[in-house]
Amino acid sequence: MTQPFLLKHTLLVAALAAIYPLQAIAAVSAGVAQFIAGDVNVRRPDGRTDPLLKGKDLESGQAILTGPNGRAQVKFSDGGLISLQPNTEFKIANYVDQADSKADRFLVDLLRGGMRAITGLIGKRNHNNYKVTTTTATIGIRGSGFNVAYNPDGSLGVTTELDAIEVCNAGGCVGLTAGESVRVLNATDAPVRTNVKATIPTPDPVREVVTVGDQVKADGKAKVVEVVTTVETPAATPKPLNSGTFTNLKVVAAGYFPGTSGPASFGVVPTVAPTVASSATLDNDKLTTFTTSGNVFTPSVTNGVSSAGSIAGGDFIGWGTWTNASKNSAASVANLHYIVGQPTTTMPTTTGILTYTLIGQTPVTSYNTSTNTAGASGTLTSASMSVDFINSKLGVNIATSLGSITVANVITISGAQFSYSSGTGIFVDGFFTGVNANRAGLVYTGIAASPPGSFSGAAAFKAP
């Protein structure tokens, strides 16, 4: 071959590589299957399915399917780990690891089954880049390890093992710290706090045969080691949620009477102070009706339900929205936000200012006073509560997409409850629950700038 021909050949190869760079570069590996047991397959974007072998690279867009006795563990390029349980379908929807907090992505789907996760560098660089999507909720992280699994009844269990996560769906968001759990009943009701950890199915014992390096036995055959995987004890079936009719629960609510001159915030209607309801009925943590001062409130559509604690434990608090409801089977009530729970019996005497942080909320709604109708919906972007137990005062900071409420430490605490009215359309009403008032809930009504009117919602908090 002559020198000129070699030069032309080299230039041609370089030109083709420049024109078709994608064909010259192999697909980037998202991670590697570092443990496989039982029936485990990988499904490619084109629909082809092949057995997944230990050491096999995995790419963005591929899905892993485990059979009744199948398990898999994937180590991702950012150091994150995913452990998949039997009967699981898990998809790597969009994975990008460029060591760039803006470009990185860890977006995966859990369509059935269960998994354990340990966050890698992508989630640590930018929390918003890490999401696990299920059929009923999306899980975000704050640098964490967590378990998530579908229950036999179709609900979803989520438990935090390290740091913190946030579980969200159309009904609202619930933040969890290490050791806390939620149960997601469906895609519209907000996650419900529970003391039951996520149920992770376990397989029968698995035996794996491993060759030990290049060692051989006396007969010249390769030396092998048989490894028996220990079977974990399955988690208990989730216990029933709080249900029944009670006469010792406190209820505070904020809502609107459509067609009237504006918002109404009430516990004892039509005042703003929370009260102990003469009767309140819960159905799986949902407040289905309550009676106060002879007035009976019943919903027709319930949304955004969640809770913390339990009736049996004496620290129950729940929150939610009745999109439509009735008062005494006649008057129409719209977007009624409520807090229901067991008030603290003994208030703490802690010195200094304590800052309570948000653990759950309802979707923000609004009322248009120019048309006397429900207005646009909004979101709660942040909320906190500062408490001075020595002087029985507290303050709140609530920011929503429709407006904000900022009240310094001037709200009076009376017993376990507190109430505030600015006289200009701002209301805050709530109470403390749990041992040493370790939780609190409130409803709020603020002034919306555009269109003219008000916005309302409910929020739950926990002590530091």
C-alpha positions in Angstrom: 0.0 0.0 0.0 1.6 3.4 -1.0 2.0 6.2 1.4 -0.5 8.6 -0.4 -3.2 5.9 -0.2 -2.6 5.4 3.5 -2.9 9.2 4.0 -6.2 9.3 2.0 -7.5 6.3 4.0 -6.7 7.9 7.3 -8.4 11.2 6.3 -11.5 9.3 5.1 -11.8 7.5 8.5 -11.5 10.7 10.4 -14.1 12.4 8.2 -16.6 9.5 8.7 -16.0 9.6 12.4 -16.8 13.3 12.4 -20.0 12.9 10.4 -21.3 9.9 12.3 -20.0 10.4 15.9 -22.9 8.5 17.5 -22.1 5.3 15.6 -18.5 5.5 16.7 -19.2 5.8 20.4 -20.6 2.9 22.4 -23.6 3.5 24.6 -22.6 4.9 28.0 -23.1 2.4 30.9 -25.4 3.6 33.7 -24.3 0.9 36.0 -23.5 -2.8 36.4 -25.5 -5.8 37.7 -23.3 -6.8 40.6 -25.6 -9.5 42.0 -28.1 -11.7 40.3 -30.1 -14.6 41.8 -33.0 -16.5 40.3 -35.0 -15.4 37.3 -33.9 -11.9 36.2 -34.2 -10.4 32.8 -33.4 -7.1 31.1 -35.8 -5.5 28.6 -34.3 -3.1 26.1 -36.0 0.0 24.6 -36.9 -2.0 21.4 -38.8 -4.5 23.5 -36.2 -7.4 23.3 -35.8 -9.3 26.6 -32.7 -11.2 27.6 -31.5 -12.9 30.8 -29.5 -10.4 32.9 -26.2 -11.8 33.9 -23.9 -10.8 36.8 -21.4 -8.2 35.6 -23.5 -7.0 32.7 -23.6 -3.3 32.0 -27.0 -1.5 32.1 -28.0 1.5 30.1 -30.5 4.3 30.4 -33.9 3.2 28.9 -33.5 -0.4 29.9 -35.8 -2.2 32.4 -35.1 -5.0 34.9 -37.7 -7.6 35.5 -37.3 -10.1 38.4 -39.4 -13.3 38.6 -41.0 -14.9 41.7 -37.6 -16.0 43.0 -35.5 -13.3 41.3 -33.4 -10.6 42.9 -30.9 -8.2 41.6 -28.5 -5.5 42.8 -27.3 -2.7 40.5 -24.4 -0.4 41.3 -24.6 2.8 39.3 -21.7 4.8 38.0 -22.2 7.5 40.7 -21.9 4.9 43.4 -25.6 4.6 44.1 -27.1 1.2 44.8 -30.5 -0.3 43.9 -31.6 -3.7 45.3 -34.6 -5.2 43.6 -36.9 -7.8 45.2 -38.9 -10.6 43.6 -41.7 -9.8 41.1 -40.3 -6.4 40.5 -40.3 -4.2 37.3 -37.8 -1.4 37.5 -36.9 0.9 34.6 -33.9 3.2 34.3 -35.9 6.0 32.7 -33.2 8.7 32.3 -29.7 8.3 33.7 -27.0 10.9 33.1 -23.8 11.0 35.1 -21.5 13.8 33.9 -20.4 15.0 37.4 -22.5 18.1 36.6 -25.1 19.2 39.0 -27.2 20.7 36.2 -26.9 18.0 33.6 -27.0 14.9 35.9 -30.2 12.8 36.1 -31.2 9.8 38.1 -34.8 9.2 37.1 -36.2 5.7 37.6 -39.6 4.0 37.6 -40.8 1.3 40.0 -43.8 -0.2 38.3 -44.3 -3.2 40.6 -42.6 -5.1 43.3 -40.1 -3.6 45.8 -36.7 -2.0 46.1 -34.1 -0.6 48.5 -32.1 2.4 47.4 -28.9 4.1 48.6 -28.3 7.5 47.0 -25.1 8.1 45.0 -23.3 11.3 44.0 -26.0 12.5 41.6 -28.5 12.9 44.4 -25.9 14.5 46.6 -24.8 17.0 43.9 -28.4 18.1 43.3 -31.4 16.6 45.2 -33.8 17.7 42.5 -32.0 15.4 39.9 -33.0 12.2 41.8 -36.5 10.9 41.5 -38.2 7.5 41.8 -41.6 7.4 40.1 -44.3 4.9 41.0 -47.8 4.4 39.9 -49.2 6.5 42.8 -46.4 8.8 44.0 -43.0 10.3 43.3 -40.1 10.0 45.7 -37.5 12.7 46.0 -34.5 12.7 48.3 -32.3 14.8 50.5 -29.3 12.5 50.4 -30.7 9.2 51.7 -31.4 5.5 51.8 -35.0 4.2 51.6 -37.3 1.3 50.9 -40.3 1.3 48.7 -42.7 -1.5 47.9 -46.2 -2.2 46.6 -48.5 -3.9 49.1 -50.8 -6.8 48.2 -53.8 -4.4 48.2 -52.1 -2.1 45.6 -51.1 0.6 48.0 -47.5 1.7 48.3 -45.2 1.6 51.4 -42.2 3.9 51.8 -39.7 3.9 54.7 -36.7 6.1 55.1 -33.5 4.5 56.4 -31.1 7.4 56.2 -31.4 11.2 56.2 -34.6 12.4 54.5 -36.9 11.9 51.6 -40.2 13.5 50.3 -43.1 11.5 48.9 -45.5 13.4 46.7 -48.6 12.9 44.5 -51.6 14.9 43.4 -52.9 15.1 47.0 -49.8 16.7 48.5 -46.3 16.0 49.8 -45.1 14.4 53.0 -41.5 14.7 54.2 -39.9 11.8 56.1 -36.7 11.6 58.2 -34.8 8.4 59.1 -37.1 5.7 60.5 -40.4 7.3 59.4 -42.9 5.7 56.9 -45.9 6.5 54.8 -48.5 4.5 53.0 -49.8 5.8 49.6 -53.3 4.6 49.0 -53.8 5.9 45.5 -52.6 8.7 43.1 -55.0 11.3 44.5 -54.9 11.0 48.3 -51.8 12.4 49.9 -49.4 9.9 51.5 -50.5 8.8 55.0 -48.0 8.5 57.8 -47.8 5.1 59.4 -45.8 3.1 62.0 -45.6 0.1 59.6 -42.4 -0.1 57.6 -42.5 -0.7 53.8 -43.2 -4.4 53.1 -40.3 -5.9 51.1 -41.1 -9.4 49.7 -38.3 -12.0 50.2 -37.5 -15.1 48.1 -36.8 -18.6 49.1 -33.2 -19.4 50.0 -30.8 -19.0 47.0 -27.6 -20.9 46.4 -24.9 -19.4 44.3 -21.9 -21.4 43.2 -18.7 -19.3 42.9 -15.3 -20.3 41.5 -12.4 -19.3 43.7 -9.8 -17.7 41.5 -7.5 -20.3 39.8 -7.4 -22.7 42.7 -7.9 -26.4 41.9 -8.7 -29.5 44.0 -6.6 -32.7 44.1 -8.4 -34.1 41.1 -7.5 -31.1 39.0 -11.0 -29.6 38.9 -11.7 -26.0 39.8 -12.4 -25.3 43.5 -15.9 -23.9 44.1 -17.6 -22.3 47.1 -21.4 -22.6 47.6 -22.9 -19.5 49.1 -26.4 -19.6 50.7 -28.2 -16.3 50.8 -30.0 -15.7 54.1 -33.7 -15.3 54.0 -35.1 -12.2 55.7 -38.3 -12.3 57.8 -41.1 -10.7 55.8 -42.5 -7.5 57.2 -45.8 -7.6 58.9 -49.0 -6.8 57.0 -49.8 -3.1 57.4 -52.2 -2.6 60.2 -55.6 -0.9 59.7 -55.4 2.9 59.7 -57.3 5.0 62.3 -61.0 4.5 61.9 -64.1 5.0 64.1 -66.3 7.7 65.7 -64.6 9.8 68.4 -65.7 12.5 70.9 -62.2 13.6 72.1 -60.8 15.0 68.8 -60.2 18.6 68.1 -61.1 19.9 64.6 -60.2 23.2 63.0 -61.1 24.1 59.4 -61.1 26.8 56.8 -63.4 26.9 53.8 -65.7 28.9 51.6 -69.4 29.3 51.1 -69.7 29.8 47.3 -71.9 32.7 46.3 -71.3 34.6 49.5 -69.2 37.6 50.2 -66.0 35.8 51.0 -64.2 33.2 53.0 -65.2 31.6 56.2 -62.7 30.0 58.6 -64.2 28.0 61.3 -64.0 25.5 64.1 -67.1 26.7 66.0 -68.9 28.2 63.0 -68.7 31.0 62.1 -65.9 31.9 64.5 -62.2 31.1 63.9 -61.4 29.3 67.1 -60.7 25.5 67.0 -62.9 23.4 69.2 -63.3 19.9 70.4 -65.9 18.3 68.1 -68.8 16.7 69.9 -68.4 13.9 67.3 -65.8 13.2 64.5 -65.6 10.1 62.3 -62.5 8.8 60.7 -62.3 6.2 57.9 -58.7 5.0 57.3 -57.4 8.4 58.6 -59.9 10.4 56.5 -62.2 12.7 58.3 -65.6 11.8 56.9 -67.8 14.0 59.1 -67.7 16.1 62.2 -70.2 17.9 64.5 -69.5 21.0 66.4 -71.9 23.5 68.1 -74.8 21.5 66.6 -73.6 21.9 63.0 -72.8 18.8 61.0 -70.2 18.9 58.2 -70.0 16.1 55.6 -67.9 15.9 52.5 -68.9 14.8 49.0 -65.3 14.7 47.6 -62.2 14.2 49.8 -58.7 15.0 48.7 -55.2 15.4 50.0 -55.5 13.1 53.1 -52.5 12.3 55.3 -51.7 11.9 59.0 -49.1 11.2 61.7 -49.3 9.2 64.9 -52.2 7.0 66.0 -55.4 7.2 68.0 -54.1 4.3 70.1 -50.8 6.1 70.8 -52.6 9.3 71.8 -50.8 11.4 69.3 -52.9 11.3 66.1 -53.1 14.3 63.8 -54.6 14.3 60.3 -55.1 16.8 57.6 -56.9 17.0 54.3 -59.3 18.9 52.0 -63.0 18.4 51.3 -63.3 19.7 47.8 -67.1 19.9 48.2 -69.0 19.5 51.4 -72.3 20.4 53.1 -73.2 22.0 56.4 -76.3 20.5 58.0 -77.1 18.8 54.6 -78.0 22.1 53.1 -75.4 24.9 52.8 -72.6 24.2 50.3 -69.0 24.5 51.5 -66.1 24.5 49.0 -62.5 23.6 49.5 -62.7 22.9 53.2 -59.2 22.4 54.6 -59.1 20.7 58.0 -56.8 19.6 60.8 -58.1 16.8 63.2 -56.4 15.3 66.1 -55.8 14.6 69.8 -54.7 17.8 71.5 -51.7 17.7 73.8 -52.8 17.3 77.4 -49.6 18.8 79.0 -47.8 21.6 77.3 -44.0 21.8 77.6 -42.2 24.6 79.4 -39.1 24.7 77.1 -37.1 27.9 77.2 -36.1 29.7 74.0 -37.7 29.8 70.6 -38.3 26.5 68.9 -38.8 26.3 65.1 -41.3 23.7 64.0 -40.7 22.4 60.4 -43.3 21.3 57.8 -44.2 17.6 57.5 -47.3 17.8 55.4 -49.9 20.1 53.8 -53.0 20.3 51.6 -53.1 21.8 48.1 -53.7 25.6 48.3 -57.1 26.8 47.1 -58.4 30.3 46.5 -61.7 32.3 46.5 -62.3 35.1 44.1 -64.2 37.8 45.9 -65.1 39.7 42.6 -67.1 36.7 41.3 -67.8 35.0 44.7 -66.6 31.7 43.3 -63.6 29.4 43.9 -60.5 30.7 42.2 -57.2 29.1 40.9 -55.4 26.4 42.8 -51.9 27.0 44.1 -49.0 25.3 46.0 -47.4 25.7 49.4 -43.8 26.5 48.8 -42.6 26.8 52.4 -43.9 27.0 55.9 -42.4 27.2 59.4 -43.7 28.0 62.9 -41.7 29.5 65.8 -42.9 28.8 69.3 -42.1 30.4 72.7 -43.7 28.0 75.2 -42.6 30.1 78.3 -44.5 33.2 77.1 -47.3 31.1 75.3 -46.7 32.9 72.0 -46.0 31.7 68.4 -45.4 33.0 64.9 -45.8 31.6 61.5 -44.3 32.1 58.0 -46.3 30.6 55.2 -45.4 31.1 51.5 -47.6 30.0 48.7 -47.8 30.6 45.0 -50.9 32.8 45.6 -49.6 34.9 48.5 -47.8 34.8 51.8 -48.6 35.1 55.6 -46.0 36.3 58.0 -47.0 36.8 61.6 -44.4 37.5 64.3 -44.4 35.8 67.7 -47.7 37.5 68.8 -50.2 34.6 68.3 -51.5 33.6 71.8 -51.3 29.9 72.8 -54.2 28.9 75.1 -53.9 25.4 76.4 -53.0 23.3 73.4 -54.6 25.6 70.8 -53.9 28.9 69.2 -55.9 31.4 67.1 -55.2 34.6 65.2 -57.1 37.1 63.2 -55.6 40.2 61.7 -58.9 41.9 61.1 -58.0 42.3 57.5 -58.6 38.8 56.2 -55.7 36.8 57.6 -56.7 33.9 59.9 -54.5 31.2 61.5 -56.0 28.5 63.8 -54.5 25.3 65.1 -53.4 23.2 68.0 -50.5 21.0 69.3 -50.6 17.2 69.5 -48.4 14.4 70.8 -45.9 14.0 73.7 -44.4 17.4 74.6 -46.4 19.0 71.8 -44.0 17.3 69.3 -46.5 18.0 66.4 -48.8 20.8 65.5 -51.4 21.5 62.8 -53.0 24.7 61.5 -55.4 26.0 58.9 -54.8 29.4 57.3 -56.5 32.0 55.2 -54.5 34.8 53.5 -55.1 37.7 51.1 -54.5 36.9 47.4 -53.3 39.7 45.3 -54.6 38.7 41.9 -57.5 38.2 41.3 -58.7 39.9 44.5 -59.7 37.4 47.1 -58.3 34.9 49.6 -56.3 31.7 49.6 -56.5 28.8 52.2 -54.8 25.6 53.2 -53.8 23.3 56.0 -50.3 22.5 57.2 -48.8 20.1 59.8 -45.5 20.5 61.6 -43.1 18.7 63.9 -40.9 19.9 66.7 -37.1 20.2 66.2 
